Every structure is written in C-alpha cells, then in structure tokens.
Amino acid sequence: MALDNTTGRRREVIHSEKTISVDRLENVISVFGSFDENLRLIENELSVKVTDRNSELCIQGEEESVGHAERAINGLLTMTSKGELIDARSVRYIIGLVKEGQDDKIGEISKDIVCISAKGKPIKPKTLGQRKYVDAIMGNTVTLAIGPAGTGKTYLAVAAAVAAFRGKSVNRIILTRPAVEAGERLGFLPGDLQSKVDPYLRPLYDALFELLGTDTYNKYLERGNIEIAPLAYMRGRTLDDAFIILDEAQNTSREQMKMFLTRLGFGSKIVITGDITQIDLPPDKTSGLRDAMRVLEGVPDIAICTLTGADVVRHELVSRIIAAYEKRDKKIGEAQTVKKTAAGKPPNTARAKKNQ
C-alpha cells in the first residue's frame, strides 16, 4: 500500500514492467543524454527505473508511472530520429504532454522546418504552442503573439520573415519596436537619435545576424531589403510586399497600434509580438496590444496566439520564475477581489436594527 499525495488515502501499488525495442543505439544515447542526465531526469520525474538490456529498454515501477515513462521515451526516440536535440527542457516538456494525455501530438512539434540559419541549422518549433504559432503566421495576414519571455515569439517571427524573403513571397523585411523608456532616460544615452534607439532594437539585429549571417545581412540592409527602425518611423507609410514585425507591442499606445496596423499594404504580412505582463507604459496609458486583442478578436485573416510558460525554450529556471510571478499575481488578484467584495457588501440587517 502507498499514500496518494492527491487524496491522502492509501492505495494499492501495482508494480509493472515494460520493454521498448530499440533499432538504433545512437538514438538511445541521444535520449539518455550526456552522462545519462536525461535518463536520471526521467527516472526522478516519473519514479521509475530504466535499464538497458542489449537492444531493449526495460522500465520498472508502478503501473501508471511505467506507462507514462514508456510513452515519454517513445516520444523522445521519435524526436531524436528526426534530428532533434534532446535536452532537459525537452524531456520535461514531453513528460508534461504525456501526463496530460497529449503524447499523440509529439510528432507535430517539429513537423516542418521554418527556415535554415546561416550556419545550416534547421529552425523548428519546439513546443505545441510554437507549432500553432508558426501555422498561424503561415495561414493569416496578421498574427498577434502574446506570451512571456523565452517563448520564441520574436525569433520564430524573424525566421518566418527570412523564409518568406528567401522564397520571394515578399521583397522586404521590416522590423520595428516602440522605443519606450523602461525606467531609463534616452536623453542621457550618448550619440545621435539612431545611436540612442539602437539598443532597443538589438534583439532584432541578433536574430537576423544568426539567420542570415553578418555579410548577407549588411548586403540586404544596404539595398533596402531589410529595415529596422523605431515604431515612430512607420507613420504615414504604406508597406507593400513586405513582412513586417512589431516587437514588444505591449508598449504601444492604442493610437500607435492602430497607426501600425493600417500601414498594411498589398502582398504584405504582419506579426505582432508582446508580453502583457511586462508593460512599461505610464499607469494612465492603455496598452495597444491589450486593446488590439479585444478589438481584433474574431476578425477574419487575423490570428491571436497565446503562448505560456510551457512554451519557454530558455533555461529551465526561466519557466520557474514565470510560474512564481504568475502565482504571486494570482494571489494579489484574489486579495483585491476579496477587498472589493467586502467594501461593497451590504450591512448586516440584524446588527443595524440593534444599533438603532
């Protein structure tokens, strides 16, 4: 008998054992990771024991845990057979999908290559959320992507832009950001206006450098095929045959967002990315991204994608940090709701009569 952590009741433990036949040893090595780090993670997360017996993997433990481990390992083997790099993040993500009963969707994660980087690296979605995001970009003229830091919003949008440019679907790539002072002051930065706003646009430069290479990037920049500029520079323009990305859109005003959306010309595509939990606008200003999410919902040919902490592809600790802040914000929200309810609660009738 064992104690169920969910119900607190005793339950019968059914021990089970399953085997997985393996055709290629190199796939097993890739799944297990350096010094079997991934294997130990699987064993710890699912409370099972996995042993290698020649061309078979033997999984031992409680029946439910063994089933989860079997499906997780099969999913990871499928991924590595497609050339995917298996790390701790991907192991935890696959285990999460298995526990949620979504392991049948593992094959969809890296189904297609978005584009190839300058060094020959294939750029693919790494989560189901990213997969839906890429599909939305490909299938719609305007796509809004909302999610926390590290979910690949900007990088995948730039990858899609590079793919469209290489495929001659568009003639230009235009990347823009609002230059909002997040506690700092632009006036104290050295140099002219362009030098002052360049640091705000650095993440866009970095993504293009990696995907195109420095020489190719500079060549297209000189020809005018690539343009990176603050959002204020977009006013009064009509952008035809272009792939346009507005990054950090949570820091736009409602007026700026409307101005940007109406720059759309024939043969163009727009991707808008932002994190509504990191708005740097003054308290009395409404975020243009928040407003656009409400206004544009249900409009044909416009997709609104929401990425979550499960889609974070940075260091594992980033996901934990995001979860911790979400938990804190939820508590604050609940406390404010209780306070408002108490403030608007009618007086106790019996007590009121007694006081009279």
N, C-alpha and C positions, 0 to 999 in steps of 0.2 A: 504493500500500500504506500502511496505517496500523497503529499499535501498539494492540492491545487491552489496555486497562488491567486487565481482569479476569484474562486468561490470560497476558499478557505476550508473546503471539505476534503475528506480523504477519498482517493480514487484508486482503482486497481491499475497497477502498472503492467502493461503488456509489452514484453521485450520482443524485439523483431530484428531480423537480419535480411538485408537485400544486397544483391550484387549487380554491378554495372560492367558490362563488357566494353573493353576499350580497344579500338583498332590501331590507334597511333599513340605511341608513348610520349611523343613530343607535346601532344595536346594535354595529356595528364600533367606533364611538367609545367606547362604554361598555366594551367588551372591552379595547381598547388602553390605556385609562386616561388620566389627566391627563399631558400631555406625553409620551405613548406609553410610560409607565413599565411597564405590564403587558406591552406588546409586547416591550420590551427584555428583560424577565424571561423571557418565553417563548423568545426567541432565545438567551439565555445558558444557560438551563437545558437546552435541547434541542440546542444547536449548529446552529441553522438560520437562514435569512434569510427574513423575511416582508415582502413588498411589496404595496402596494395599487394595483391596476390597475383603475380605474373601479369596476365593480360586482363585482370578483373579488379574492380574496386569493391571491397566489402564494407558495408555500412551497418553498424550495430547500435542499438539504443531502443528508446520507447517507440512504439509503432508509429505514432503521429510524427515524431521528430525524424525518424528514419525516412518516412515518406517525403517530408519536406526536403531533407538532405539529398535524397535521390533525384528529385525534380530540380533542385538548385544546381547540383553537379552536372546533370544532363544539359541544363540551360547554359551553364558556363562552358561546357565542352562544345556546344553549338556555336557559341560566340567566338571561341578561340579558333574553331575550324574555319571561320570567316576572316581570320586575321586580326581579330580584336585583341587588344592588350587587356589582360585580366589583372586588376589591382584590388586593393582593399575596398575602395569605393564601389566598384562594380560588383564585388562579392556581396556586400551589404545590400546593394540595390536589388540584386537578383533574389536574395533571401527574402527581402521585403515583398517582392512581387509574388513569390511562392506562397508566403503566409497569407497574402490577400487573395489567393486563387487566380492570379493573373499570369501564371508562368506560361500559358499558351501564347502570350503576346511577346515573349522574349525575342523570337525571331524577327519581329517587326522593328526592334530598336535600331539596329544598324543595317536595315534592308538596303538602303541606297546611299551612294556617296554624293555629298553635296558638291564638293569640288576637291581638287588636288592642290596642296600647298606648293610653294616654290621649291621645297626640298623633296617633293614627291610623296608627301604624307597624305593619305586619304582623310578628308574631313567628313565625319558621320555624326548623326545624333547618337547620344549615349544613354538616353532615357526615353520612356514613352512620351513624356511631356515634350521633350525636344523633337521627337518624331512628329507629333501633332503640329508643333510649331512650324517645322520645315514644310510639312504638307500644306499648312495654311498659307505660307508665303508663296508656294508654287501655284496654289489654286485660287488666289484672290489678288485683287489690285492693291488693296490696302490691308495691312495686318498690324494690329496692336498687340504687343507682347508685354505682359505685366508679370513681374516676378522679382524675387530677391537677388542679391549679388551672387555671382558664381553660377548662374543657371544657363549661361551661354547665349543670352539674348542678343547681345551686340555681335559676338564672334560669328554666330550662325547666320545672322543677317548679312554681315560683310561677306561671308563665304558664299551665300546665295547671290549676292550682288556680283562678286567676281565670276561666278559660274554663268550668270546671265550676260555679263560683259564678254567673256570668252566665247560664249555661244552666239554672240552678235544679236541677242534679243534686245539689248539696249546699247546706246552709244556712249553713255556717260555713267559714272558712279558719283553721286553727290552725298556726302556725309556731313551732318550738322548737329550741333548741340547748343542749348541755351547757355550763355556764359553767366551763370548765377553765382554770386559771391556767397559761399557757404561759410560765413564767419570770417572770411578774409576780405581784403580790400584790393581790387585790381589796381587802383591808383598807386599803390606802394610797390608794385612789381616793376622791375627795370625794363627799358626798351619801349618801342612804339606799340600801337594797338595790337598788331599781329603777334608780336612777341608776348604781349600780356595774355592773349586768349589761347595761344598755342598749348600751354599746359592743360587746359580744359579739353583739348581735342586729342591729347596724346594717346589715349586708348584706341582711338580710331586709326591713328598712324600705325601703332604697333600691330594691329590686326592686318592691315594692308601690307606692311613690310613682310610679315610671316607668310601671307598667302600669295603675294606677287613677287617678292624679292625686292631689295632696295633699288637695283638698277632699273628694273621694269617699272616699279612704282614711279621713280623720278622721270622716266621717259613719258609715261602717260600723264603725269602731272604737268609737264612742260607743254604737252599737246592739248591740255584742257580736257582730257578724257576723265580725269579724276579731280574732284573739287572737295576740299574740306574747309568749312567756314562756319562761323557762329550763326545762329538762327536769324539774327537781325539782318544778315546779308541776303536772306531769301525774299524779303519783302519786295513786292512789285514785279516778280518774275513769273514766267510760265515755263515749266520744266517738261519738255517733250523728250521721248525716247531715253529716259533716264531711270536709274534705280536709285531711289532717294531714301536715306536712313536718317531718322531723327532719334538721337540717343539721349538718355537722361531726360525724357519728356515729362517726367513728374515735376520738373522745374520750369515748365512753360505756364504762362497765364492762359486763360480761356481765349483771349484775343489773339495771342501768339499761335495757339493750336489751330484756331480757325484760319488764320492767315496762312499757316504752313499747309494745311490740308487743301486749301484752294489754289496752291501752286501746281497741283497735279495737271500734267498735260497728256497729250495722246501718246500711247505706247510706253507709258511710264508705270512704275510700281513703287509703292511707298511702304516702308516698315517703320513703325514707331515703337521704341522700347523704353521701359522705365520701371522704377521700383517705388510704389506709392507709400512705402514705409520710410522712405528717405527723402522727404520733400524739404527743400531748403528755402522755400518762398516765405515771405513775411506771413504771420498768422492771419492777417486780414485778406490774403490773396488765395483764391481758389485755384487748385492745380488744374491746368488744361488737360492733363491726362485723365484725371478722375472725371472731369466733366465730359470728355470725349467718350469714355467708357459707357456713360449713361446715354448720351445723345445718339451715338452711332450703333447701339445695340439693335440687332435685327435688320440693319441696312444691308441690302444685297451687295455682294462682292467685297464686303468688309468683314474680316475675321478678328475676333478678340480672343487671344490665347492667354491663359493664366498658368504660369509655372510656379512650382512650390519648392520647399526645402528638399523634397525628394529628388528634384532635378539638378541640385547643386553638383557641379563637377570639379570643384576645387578641393582643398584639403578637407578631410573629414570633420575637422573642428569647426569649419565654416557652417556646416549643417547644424551642428550642436549650438553654435552661437545664435543662429537664426531661430532655432526652436526655443531657446531660452528667452529671447526677446519677445517672440510671439506669445509665450506663456505669461511673461510679465505684462504685456499689453492687454491680454485677455483678462487678467486679474484687475487691472486698472479699469477696464471697460465694465466689468461686473460690479466693481465698487461704485462707479459713477451711476450705474443703473439703479442700484440699491438706494443711493443717496437721493436721486431724483424721485424715486418712488416714495421714499419716506417723506420728502419735502411736500409732495402733492397729495399725501394720504389725508382723508377727511378726519376730523377729530372724533374721538370715542364718544358716542351719544350718551352712554351711562355716566361717564365721567363729567361730561358737560352739564348734565342735569344736576348732578351732585354739587358741582361748583356754583350752580345757580341758587 
